[in-house]
Amino acid sequence: MRTVAGVLEAALSSLFNEAVKISGAGRTDTGVHATGQVVSFSTRARFPFERLIVALNSALPGDLSVRDYAIVDSEFSARFSARERTYVYAILNRPAPSAILARYAYHVWSPLDVTPMLRGADSLLGERDFRSFCGTLPEGGITVRTVRRLEIVQRGDLLRIDIAADGFLHRMVRTIVGTLVECGTGKRDPATIPSVIEARDRASAGHTAPAHGLFLAGVRYVDGYDSFSDPRF
């Protein structure tokens, strides 16, 4: 299967004339986009790194690009050195779909009331056990995460959900979005969200929103570097 990691590794391996294996800051399901993904790798190759971005983008296909680079110490890991990740989810809320946004926003035709969605979101802030919002359990089975920010902004027909946390579980953001959408359509009372968390049962939460509305928008590191790049929804 064609993957972002596979395409990027192939391009890097060709440039450096050696096998390159990357480590990503976050794993994304098929169909999920990224504007702020960070990867790290090591190489013994001699290369004019000031030319890396131009050379790499010339070797990459049109649906993948790189915008920055840094040389870091050997202990750095794009995944394990990360302190916070931010995702953005886009929803198109109107009766008619959009041919232009079909790949980038979840089309919800039923009117959404943002007020109950915000009430439901409030219950998800802070340190919580998000087992009910997890698809496949992580290694070690620890499902406690800290959500530091969860914002919902309506701009005409578009709803934007921003969520930042110290880490995310498999399909956690998409399940949170699906649950909040059910609050917005009146199918779920936002007052029940605490009981959903306490249940620690995936069946108690809402549906999993589709992958194509989700963007890994940024990753923040202990040294203050933040890769955030706004998808501009």
C-alpha positions as a Python dict, from the first residue, in 0.01 Angstrom:
ca = {
    (1, 'M'): (0, 0, 0),
    (2, 'R'): (128, 348, -85),
    (3, 'T'): (195, 549, 231),
    (4, 'V'): (333, 892, 314),
    (5, 'A'): (618, 734, 510),
    (6, 'G'): (704, 496, 227),
    (7, 'V'): (711, 769, -37),
    (8, 'L'): (921, 999, 183),
    (9, 'E'): (1166, 722, 276),
    (10, 'A'): (1210, 631, -90),
    (11, 'A'): (1290, 992, -181),
    (12, 'L'): (1536, 1034, 108),
    (13, 'S'): (1704, 702, 35),
    (14, 'S'): (1753, 807, -326),
    (15, 'L'): (1902, 1144, -229),
    (16, 'F'): (2140, 1000, 31),
    (17, 'N'): (2217, 680, -161),
    (18, 'E'): (2146, 472, 148),
    (19, 'A'): (1844, 317, 316),
    (20, 'V'): (1665, 576, 531),
    (21, 'K'): (1404, 491, 794),
    (22, 'I'): (1198, 776, 938),
    (23, 'S'): (1015, 817, 1270),
    (24, 'G'): (698, 1026, 1257),
    (25, 'A'): (556, 1245, 1532),
    (26, 'G'): (214, 1095, 1483),
    (27, 'R'): (59, 808, 1293),
    (28, 'T'): (-236, 897, 1073),
    (29, 'D'): (-507, 672, 935),
    (30, 'T'): (-553, 638, 561),
    (31, 'G'): (-725, 953, 434),
    (32, 'V'): (-607, 1181, 717),
    (33, 'H'): (-410, 1488, 611),
    (34, 'A'): (-113, 1659, 777),
    (35, 'T'): (4, 2018, 759),
    (36, 'G'): (238, 1996, 1059),
    (37, 'Q'): (378, 1644, 1062),
    (38, 'V'): (737, 1610, 1187),
    (39, 'V'): (972, 1322, 1106),
    (40, 'S'): (1323, 1243, 1221),
    (41, 'F'): (1592, 1016, 1079),
    (42, 'S'): (1966, 960, 1098),
    (43, 'T'): (2212, 938, 811),
    (44, 'R'): (2584, 901, 757),
    (45, 'A'): (2565, 1055, 411),
    (46, 'R'): (2744, 1373, 321),
    (47, 'F'): (2488, 1614, 180),
    (48, 'P'): (2454, 1991, 134),
    (49, 'F'): (2165, 2019, 377),
    (50, 'E'): (2100, 2381, 290),
    (51, 'R'): (1969, 2241, -39),
    (52, 'L'): (1769, 1957, 119),
    (53, 'I'): (1421, 2112, 91),
    (54, 'V'): (1457, 2201, -277),
    (55, 'A'): (1612, 1865, -362),
    (56, 'L'): (1359, 1666, -164),
    (57, 'N'): (1053, 1846, -302),
    (58, 'S'): (1187, 1791, -652),
    (59, 'A'): (1191, 1417, -582),
    (60, 'L'): (846, 1402, -417),
    (61, 'P'): (506, 1369, -589),
    (62, 'G'): (258, 1656, -592),
    (63, 'D'): (57, 1529, -294),
    (64, 'L'): (353, 1540, -52),
    (65, 'S'): (587, 1828, 28),
    (66, 'V'): (841, 1931, 291),
    (67, 'R'): (874, 2291, 413),
    (68, 'D'): (1150, 2294, 675),
    (69, 'Y'): (1440, 2098, 822),
    (70, 'A'): (1675, 2109, 1120),
    (71, 'I'): (1987, 1922, 1224),
    (72, 'V'): (1936, 1791, 1577),
    (73, 'D'): (2127, 1586, 1831),
    (74, 'S'): (2118, 1209, 1822),
    (75, 'E'): (1877, 1183, 2117),
    (76, 'F'): (1598, 1369, 1939),
    (77, 'S'): (1294, 1170, 1825),
    (78, 'A'): (1006, 1325, 1632),
    (79, 'R'): (774, 1090, 1820),
    (80, 'F'): (914, 1057, 2171),
    (81, 'S'): (1043, 1415, 2211),
    (82, 'A'): (698, 1560, 2132),
    (83, 'R'): (516, 1732, 2418),
    (84, 'E'): (188, 1829, 2250),
    (85, 'R'): (3, 1755, 1928),
    (86, 'T'): (-271, 1962, 1769),
    (87, 'Y'): (-535, 1831, 1532),
    (88, 'V'): (-790, 2027, 1330),
    (89, 'Y'): (-1115, 1873, 1208),
    (90, 'A'): (-1328, 2037, 938),
    (91, 'I'): (-1704, 1986, 901),
    (92, 'L'): (-1919, 2117, 617),
    (93, 'N'): (-2265, 2168, 763),
    (94, 'R'): (-2527, 2230, 498),
    (95, 'P'): (-2778, 2024, 297),
    (96, 'A'): (-2572, 2015, -24),
    (97, 'P'): (-2226, 1855, -43),
    (98, 'S'): (-1927, 2032, -195),
    (99, 'A'): (-1729, 1885, -483),
    (100, 'I'): (-1432, 2103, -386),
    (101, 'L'): (-1429, 2016, -14),
    (102, 'A'): (-1525, 1651, -54),
    (103, 'R'): (-1168, 1536, 26),
    (104, 'Y'): (-1110, 1775, 314),
    (105, 'A'): (-1430, 1820, 519),
    (106, 'Y'): (-1689, 1588, 672),
    (107, 'H'): (-2026, 1668, 517),
    (108, 'V'): (-2302, 1673, 780),
    (109, 'W'): (-2632, 1768, 621),
    (110, 'S'): (-2837, 1791, 944),
    (111, 'P'): (-2816, 2135, 1113),
    (112, 'L'): (-2563, 2140, 1397),
    (113, 'D'): (-2621, 2337, 1716),
    (114, 'V'): (-2277, 2442, 1839),
    (115, 'T'): (-2393, 2519, 2196),
    (116, 'P'): (-2447, 2154, 2307),
    (117, 'M'): (-2130, 2057, 2121),
    (118, 'L'): (-1936, 2307, 2332),
    (119, 'R'): (-2096, 2172, 2650),
    (120, 'G'): (-1990, 1821, 2555),
    (121, 'A'): (-1641, 1941, 2473),
    (122, 'D'): (-1601, 2095, 2820),
    (123, 'S'): (-1634, 1749, 2976),
    (124, 'L'): (-1341, 1622, 2768),
    (125, 'L'): (-1089, 1882, 2886),
    (126, 'G'): (-817, 1784, 3130),
    (127, 'E'): (-672, 1448, 3224),
    (128, 'R'): (-919, 1172, 3138),
    (129, 'D'): (-926, 803, 3060),
    (130, 'F'): (-1026, 806, 2692),
    (131, 'R'): (-1074, 430, 2656),
    (132, 'S'): (-1430, 491, 2531),
    (133, 'F'): (-1289, 701, 2246),
    (134, 'C'): (-1015, 456, 2145),
    (135, 'G'): (-1017, 214, 1854),
    (136, 'T'): (-719, -18, 1896),
    (137, 'L'): (-559, -13, 2240),
    (138, 'P'): (-200, 113, 2256),
    (139, 'E'): (91, -101, 2366),
    (140, 'G'): (79, -117, 2744),
    (141, 'G'): (-293, -45, 2747),
    (142, 'I'): (-263, 302, 2904),
    (143, 'T'): (-553, 515, 2776),
    (144, 'V'): (-519, 823, 2998),
    (145, 'R'): (-447, 1143, 2806),
    (146, 'T'): (-464, 1516, 2886),
    (147, 'V'): (-665, 1735, 2650),
    (148, 'R'): (-539, 2090, 2694),
    (149, 'R'): (-757, 2267, 2440),
    (150, 'L'): (-1078, 2179, 2256),
    (151, 'E'): (-1234, 2462, 2056),
    (152, 'I'): (-1525, 2469, 1812),
    (153, 'V'): (-1562, 2764, 1577),
    (154, 'Q'): (-1839, 2814, 1323),
    (155, 'R'): (-1765, 3009, 1006),
    (156, 'G'): (-2068, 3008, 784),
    (157, 'D'): (-2124, 2654, 660),
    (158, 'L'): (-1792, 2536, 804),
    (159, 'L'): (-1730, 2411, 1157),
    (160, 'R'): (-1372, 2384, 1276),
    (161, 'I'): (-1275, 2172, 1577),
    (162, 'D'): (-926, 2228, 1723),
    (163, 'I'): (-798, 1981, 1980),
    (164, 'A'): (-457, 1980, 2147),
    (165, 'A'): (-333, 1714, 2390),
    (166, 'D'): (-19, 1556, 2526),
    (167, 'G'): (-99, 1254, 2310),
    (168, 'F'): (-382, 1080, 2128),
    (169, 'L'): (-516, 727, 2106),
    (170, 'H'): (-607, 540, 1790),
    (171, 'R'): (-902, 723, 1628),
    (172, 'M'): (-952, 929, 1944),
    (173, 'V'): (-1006, 1261, 1765),
    (174, 'R'): (-1241, 1111, 1509),
    (175, 'T'): (-1450, 945, 1780),
    (176, 'I'): (-1462, 1266, 1983),
    (177, 'V'): (-1581, 1451, 1672),
    (178, 'G'): (-1844, 1188, 1599),
    (179, 'T'): (-1970, 1209, 1957),
    (180, 'L'): (-1985, 1589, 1949),
    (181, 'V'): (-2170, 1581, 1616),
    (182, 'E'): (-2434, 1363, 1782),
    (183, 'C'): (-2463, 1629, 2053),
    (184, 'G'): (-2504, 1895, 1786),
    (185, 'T'): (-2779, 1709, 1602),
    (186, 'G'): (-2972, 1633, 1922),
    (187, 'K'): (-2907, 1259, 1913),
    (188, 'R'): (-2700, 1275, 2231),
    (189, 'D'): (-2735, 1479, 2549),
    (190, 'P'): (-2399, 1649, 2621),
    (191, 'A'): (-2463, 1591, 2992),
    (192, 'T'): (-2399, 1219, 2931),
    (193, 'I'): (-2037, 1268, 2820),
    (194, 'P'): (-1895, 1215, 3174),
    (195, 'S'): (-2076, 880, 3194),
    (196, 'V'): (-1934, 788, 2852),
    (197, 'I'): (-1583, 852, 2988),
    (198, 'E'): (-1654, 651, 3302),
    (199, 'A'): (-1786, 355, 3099),
    (200, 'R'): (-1443, 291, 2939),
    (201, 'D'): (-1634, 118, 2660),
    (202, 'R'): (-1605, 215, 2293),
    (203, 'A'): (-1971, 124, 2237),
    (204, 'S'): (-2082, 402, 2474),
    (205, 'A'): (-1929, 681, 2262),
    (206, 'G'): (-2049, 812, 1926),
    (207, 'H'): (-1964, 713, 1571),
    (208, 'T'): (-1617, 755, 1426),
    (209, 'A'): (-1610, 1061, 1201),
    (210, 'P'): (-1452, 1000, 858),
    (211, 'A'): (-1078, 1036, 813),
    (212, 'H'): (-1082, 1296, 536),
    (213, 'G'): (-1189, 1582, 765),
    (214, 'L'): (-889, 1543, 996),
    (215, 'F'): (-556, 1727, 984),
    (216, 'L'): (-248, 1676, 1201),
    (217, 'A'): (-178, 2049, 1224),
    (218, 'G'): (117, 2077, 1458),
    (219, 'V'): (357, 1919, 1704),
    (220, 'R'): (523, 2109, 1988),
    (221, 'Y'): (855, 2014, 2147),
    (222, 'V'): (1022, 2085, 2479),
    (223, 'D'): (1262, 2336, 2323),
    (224, 'G'): (967, 2549, 2213),
    (225, 'Y'): (964, 2447, 1847),
    (226, 'D'): (610, 2409, 1713),
    (227, 'S'): (544, 2279, 1362),
    (228, 'F'): (186, 2414, 1359),
    (229, 'S'): (63, 2509, 1013),
    (230, 'D'): (-300, 2617, 991),
    (231, 'P'): (-514, 2422, 739),
    (232, 'R'): (-712, 2750, 715),
    (233, 'F'): (-1063, 2616, 747),
}
